[in-house]
Amino acid sequence: MAMTKHYVVTCNGGGDGLGAPAIAVFDIDRATAEQIIRLAAVVKANDACEIALWDDRALWLESDFGSERANFGEGWAETALANPNAFQIDPNDAGLMQSETGRLIVTDYSFRFSCYRKHCVDEIESDEQMIAELADHFGLPLTPQNDGVDEDDEADAELEAADRRLDAGEIAYLNGEISLKDFNNGNF
């Protein structure tokens, strides 16, 4: 089993000007894979759409490399996508896009990276990758393990009670029994 999983993926976004770079390249190690699986469980448990973390590990390669990729020749991006493990890059490569605000974005079933081209306002995203494939690569279960630690039932009970109280406040407000001010101040 490899220590990391190497990805070479296509990108989208970037707006009408410069558009998206040709490909994004990144590696995921076992610890990050475990973190992604835990985050996916949080997304699912909370019926959220995604969680985003600051992460600049993805390298974004422009479509025009000039002589930097002469050894790959015409169609270098297709070659890299077809055989990711043969495509390694130097972080100082002249073909890298200057980016900022890199993020790892996790949904309940996939993850992707995003960024902004330096001094631009249009977001760029890598194609999403399936968490099941990542878990399979490292032999990890798709649900995080609790390592024998009991769940915090007391905290769960407090959250459920707060939800019921909020629901009761919403009903009282909708029925005209309390004012919006009282509702916002929790006076119900």
N, C-alpha and C positions, 0 to 999 in steps of 0.2 A: 504494500500500500504506500503510495507516495505521501511525502510530508505535506505537500500542498497540492491544490488543484489549480492548474493554469488555465486561464480563460483568454480567448481572443474573440471579441464579439462586435457586431455592428452597432452603430449609434443612430440616433434620430434627434430632431430638434435643431436648435441653433438659429432659427429664424430665416428670413429671406436673404440676408446679406451673405455671410460666409457659410452658413449652414452647419451641418454636423461634421465632425471629423470622420475619417473613413472607418476606424476601428478603435475600440478600447481594449486595453490589455491589463489584466490584474491577476493576482494570485490570492487564493483563500487557504489559510492554514486550518488545522483541526480546531484550534481554540476559537477562531472566527466562525467556523462552521457551527460549532456548538452555540455560540452567541446568536447567530442567525436563526437557528432552530428555536432557541428560547424566545427571541423577539417575535417570531412567527406565532408562537403559542400565545404570547401576550396580545398580539393583534387579534387573533381568533377569539380569545376569551373575552375580550372587551368589545367585540363587534366593530373594531376600528378598520380603517382602510389600509393604513400603513404606519410604520415608525421610521423616522429618519435620524441617522447619526452622522456627525461630522466624520469624514473619512476621505483622505486624499490618495489612497493607494492606487486608484485607476490611472493609467497613463493613456492619454488621448492622442492618437496619431492622425495627422493631417493626411489628406488624400494625395498631396503633391510632395513627394520626398526628394525629388531631384536625384542626385547621385547617392543619397544615403542608403537606399535599398537596391542598389544596382544588382546585388547578388540575387534578389528575388525577381528582378526583371518586370516586364509588363504583367499586370494582373497580380501584383504582390499581395494585395489585400485578400483576394480570393484564395491564394495559396495559404496565407496565414490563417484564414477562417477554416480552411479544410484540414489543416494540420497545426493546431495551436502549439503543441509541444515543440515544434521545430522553429517557432517564431519567438525569439527572445529579444528584448530591447534594452538598450542602455538608457537610464533615466536622463542622461545628458544628450540624447539623440536630438539632432537639429530638427527632425520632423515632428517633435512633440508640440502639441498645442499648449499654449500658456493658459492655465485654467485657475479658477478660484472657487471657493466654497464647495469643495467636493463633499458628497454625501453618499452613504450607503442607505438604501431604502429597502425596507423589508415589509412584505405583505404576508398574509397567512399561508401563501403557497409559493412565493417567488421573492427574488431580490434583484436589485439593479443598482447601478451607480449613476450619479448625476453630478453636473457641475455647470459653471458658466464660463464661457470664453472670457479671458481677462478683458475688463472694460466693456463688456457687452451685457445686454439684459435678457437675452433669450436662453432658456435652459436647454442643456444637452443631456440626453440620457442614453445609457447603454441599453441594449435589449435585455429584457428580464430573463433571469435564469431560474430554473426550477429547484426549489429547496430539496425535493425528493432525490434528485440526481446528486446533489451535493452531499446529502446524508448518506446515500448509497456509496459514494466514493470513499468516505471515511468509515463506513460501517456503523453509522450512528442511527439510533432510533429517531423517528420523526417527532416524537413527543419528548420533551425534556424530562430527565430523571430527577427525582427529588433527593437522591443520595441518602435515603433513610430519615430525612428531616421531616417532621410532622408539619402539615399545612397549618397556617395561622388561622384557626377557626374563629378566634375571638375577633380578629380584624375583619374577616369576612362577614361575621354577624353584625359588626358595627356598620359596615358599608350597606348591608341589606336594610338595616334599620333606618339609615340616612336616606336611602332610596325610597322607602315606604313613607317617611316623613315628607320628603320632597313631593312625592306623588299626592299625598294628602293636601299639601299646600297648594299644588297646582289645581286640584279639584276645588278647593275652597275659593281660590281666586277666580276660576272659571265660572263658579256658581254665584259670584258676586258677594261672597261671605267675608272676604278680606280685600283690602286695597292692594294695588301693585306695589306701593311703598312697603306695606307690611310683608308682602310676599318676598320682595327683594331683601328685606332686613331679617327674614326668617321668623317673623312674628305670626306664627300660625300654629 
